[in-house]
Amino acid sequence: MIYGAMKFSIGGSLKLAFRPWVEGLENIPAEGPAILASNHLSFSDSFFLPAVLDRKVTFIAKAEYFTTPGVKGKLTAAFFKGVGQLPVDRSGARGAGEAAIKAGIEVIEGGGLFGIYPEGTRSPDGRLYRGKPGGLARVALATGAPVIPVAMIDTEKIQPPGKVVPKLMRPGIRIGKPLDFSRYQGMEGDRFILRSVTDEVMYEIMKLSGQEYVDIYATAAKRQIAEAEKAAKEAVKAEIAAREESGA
């Protein structure tokens, strides 16, 4: 009931305000389990995709969103539960990875749609990064559920970092044909198989999105960007200091 109410209010408002276009809705099964594997450009991806689908999609979110005390914390928890987010405890020995896999398997075994971002984090620059071989492939091979590649288009342009007011524009969603990995079922312990499955899914996402592919993890790219920005700031400081010293 909460999800339905949230979908009607938030989803309806998003569709009315931004008018997202969609291709490939026929590839979403009317019933039964499936994994929706999407690129990740914006925080809003987890809202736009469910807004255009008739079925509920369950994504994972960090547990802190559900356990913050106070009125604000309760409202935040209610919101994330309402939009289909599932809390994942990252405090275990292997962090969010194992918890995400367990959560995904539970959603699939319940006959639902499980949404996951193989890149593991949002793209720092709009390009498509290497998929992590853990969650997506292991859930697919453990359950035999089909993997449906999804491409979010231009969602990062709606509210770029630092912008408070979103830009009213039409984002897009392309949904590809289901991928069957049942031939590998039960082989989730083979890291080469996990890598192969993940790469195949990322290739399909790349074709759907038209993004430039970068064969490193997005987390590594973010570190490189942060280090470059830090080095640039230090260089500017050093130049200013040198000018002040020469003028003194």
C-alpha atoms as one frame of an Amber mdcrd trajectory, in Angstrom:
protein
   0.000   0.000   0.000   2.804   2.416   0.886   4.650   1.617  -2.337   1.476
   2.137  -4.331   0.830   5.484  -2.675   4.444   6.598  -3.208   4.373   5.447
  -6.818   1.151   7.359  -7.422   2.398  10.562  -5.793   6.142  10.656  -6.499
   6.097   8.579  -9.668   3.121  10.459 -11.038   4.755  13.803 -10.283   8.016
  12.753 -11.960   6.228  11.579 -15.074   4.147  14.743 -15.245   7.058  17.139
 -14.657   9.857  15.422 -16.614   7.926  13.277 -19.145  10.566  10.513 -19.371
  10.570   8.537 -22.613  10.848   4.761 -22.517  11.838   2.089 -25.006  11.554
  -1.655 -24.472   8.835  -1.874 -21.812   7.739  -5.118 -23.441  10.961  -6.711
 -22.161   9.796  -6.480 -18.548   7.929  -9.702 -17.661   4.349  -9.236 -16.459
   5.096 -11.601 -13.581   7.904 -13.696 -12.169  11.415 -12.785 -11.027  14.005
 -10.813 -12.973  17.110  -8.731 -12.304  17.204  -5.198 -13.704  20.851  -4.233
 -14.223  21.252  -0.534 -14.942  23.931   2.067 -15.471  23.997   4.681 -12.709
  24.158   8.366 -13.573  22.088  10.041 -10.876  20.445   9.608  -7.484  17.156
   9.947  -9.351  17.710   6.718 -11.333  16.078   4.714  -8.539  12.961   6.863
  -8.886  12.597   7.294 -12.643  12.846   3.581 -13.441  10.124   2.440 -10.987
   7.969   5.374 -12.089   7.621   3.995 -15.630   7.046   0.361 -14.664   3.782
  -1.259 -13.595   5.586  -3.665 -11.276   7.437  -2.912  -8.056  11.227  -2.763
  -8.281  13.326  -3.339  -5.170  16.706  -1.639  -4.937  19.161  -1.787  -2.062
  20.143   1.176   0.110  22.509   1.614   3.038  20.957   0.699   6.389  21.716
   4.134   7.839  18.793   5.537   5.863  16.475   3.327   7.915  18.002   3.607
  11.397  18.582   7.342  11.909  16.824   8.412  15.146  14.322  11.229  15.503
  11.387  12.450  13.467  13.527  13.175  10.412  14.994   9.675  10.600  11.561
   8.071  10.769  10.338  10.105   7.822  13.451   9.175   5.828  13.001   5.478
   6.641   9.332   5.609   5.661  10.220   7.305   2.390  12.859   4.760   1.379
  10.641   1.838   2.344   7.795   3.420   0.418   9.784   3.695  -2.807  10.951
   0.091  -2.632  14.420   0.488  -1.136  15.760  -2.416   0.914  18.163  -1.729
   3.815  21.590  -3.375   3.624  23.816  -3.579   6.690  27.402  -2.755   5.685
  28.924  -3.535   9.070  29.607  -7.220   8.411  33.022  -8.698   7.759  32.552
  -8.430   3.986  30.524  -5.222   4.042  27.590  -4.523   1.782  28.559  -7.130
  -0.813  27.298 -10.243   0.939  24.285  -8.416   2.367  23.317  -7.162  -1.099
  23.600 -10.657  -2.566  21.430 -12.116   0.184  18.861  -9.352  -0.248  18.790
  -9.843  -4.008  18.286 -13.589  -3.726  15.408 -13.058  -1.295  13.679 -10.646
  -3.684  14.121 -13.043  -6.613  12.929 -16.061  -4.632   9.835 -14.038  -3.769
   9.116 -13.602  -7.479  10.001  -9.908  -7.572  12.082  -7.516  -9.654  15.501
  -6.765  -8.163  17.233  -3.592  -9.302  21.012  -3.328  -9.137  23.769  -1.023
 -10.418  26.717  -3.213 -11.485  29.117  -0.239 -11.428  28.598  -0.084  -7.665
  28.385   3.707  -7.543  27.330   6.639  -9.687  29.478   7.506 -12.680  31.648
  10.537 -11.866  31.655  11.864 -15.429  28.810  10.290 -17.408  30.900   7.441
 -18.818  30.183   3.748 -18.237  32.609   1.970 -15.930  33.582  -1.632 -15.362
  30.963  -3.704 -13.588  31.779  -5.318 -10.259  31.570  -9.114 -10.599  30.033
  -9.796  -7.183  26.383  -8.932  -6.630  24.838  -9.036 -10.084  26.445 -12.230
 -11.354  26.160 -14.129  -8.078  22.454 -13.368  -7.682  21.822 -14.323 -11.317
  23.711 -17.618 -11.081  22.336 -18.530  -7.662  18.729 -18.044  -8.756  18.694
 -18.583 -12.515  16.702 -15.361 -12.933  17.006 -13.532 -16.261  19.046 -10.315
 -16.315  17.448  -7.359 -18.086  19.931  -4.621 -19.079  18.686  -1.066 -18.568
  20.147   2.242 -19.728  19.275   5.525 -18.033  19.734   8.416 -20.461  20.593
  12.013 -19.422  19.445  11.688 -15.800  22.747  13.210 -14.638  21.880  16.420
 -16.501  18.717  17.017 -14.483  20.479  17.864 -11.237  24.284  18.033 -11.600
  26.436  18.197  -8.434  26.061  21.553  -6.712  22.705  22.341  -8.314  19.745
  22.651  -5.933  16.964  23.262  -8.440  16.564  20.437 -10.983  16.459  21.200
 -14.681  13.188  20.310 -16.359  14.146  18.072 -19.260  13.185  14.669 -20.641
  15.400  11.804 -19.472  15.185   8.476 -21.227  15.110   4.800 -20.307  16.024
   1.983 -22.680  15.226  -1.557 -21.593  16.988  -4.391 -23.361  16.017  -7.980
 -23.961  16.462 -10.458 -21.080  19.795 -12.264 -20.883  19.765 -15.938 -19.916
  22.703 -17.188 -17.846  21.114 -20.454 -16.726  23.958 -22.317 -18.466  26.203
 -21.108 -15.652  23.791 -21.735 -12.778  25.521 -23.119  -9.711  28.912 -21.773
 -10.833  28.784 -18.588  -8.770  31.994 -19.647  -7.031  34.026 -19.372 -10.255
  35.461 -15.850 -10.500  36.104 -16.192 -14.241  32.444 -17.031 -14.856  31.374
 -14.106 -12.659  33.605 -11.777 -14.664  32.278 -13.113 -17.970  28.638 -12.698
 -16.949  29.228  -9.178 -15.656  31.110  -8.102 -18.787  28.349  -9.440 -21.032
  25.749  -7.422 -19.132  27.889  -4.268 -19.211  28.353  -4.648 -22.970  24.582
  -4.720 -23.456  24.166  -1.656 -21.219  26.838   0.141 -23.250  24.975  -0.605
 -26.495  21.719   0.656 -25.022  23.147   3.798 -23.432  25.688   4.823 -26.070
  28.102   5.715 -23.275  31.864   5.599 -23.640  33.143   2.537 -21.762  36.063
   2.803 -19.348  37.676  -0.463 -18.220  38.300   0.561 -14.619  35.986   0.674
 -11.618  34.073   3.895 -10.999  35.392   3.990  -7.435  38.959   4.065  -8.784
  38.003   6.812 -11.239  36.566   8.879  -8.397  39.817   8.520  -6.448  41.814
   9.597  -9.497  39.588  12.627 -10.006  39.841  13.596  -6.335  43.630  13.217
  -6.377  43.888  15.316  -9.547  41.737  18.056  -8.018  43.837  18.009  -4.845
  47.066  18.211  -6.849  45.679  21.121  -8.881  44.743  23.028  -5.719  48.169
  22.416  -4.208  49.816  23.610  -7.425  47.797  26.834  -7.313  48.728  27.381
  -3.668  52.385  26.775  -4.449  52.264  29.225  -7.352  50.627  31.905  -5.183
  53.191  31.359  -2.454  56.035  31.606  -4.970  54.659  34.878  -6.354  54.277
  36.342  -2.870  57.805  35.336  -1.974  59.285  36.805  -5.162  57.409  40.049
  -4.670  58.451  40.406  -1.060
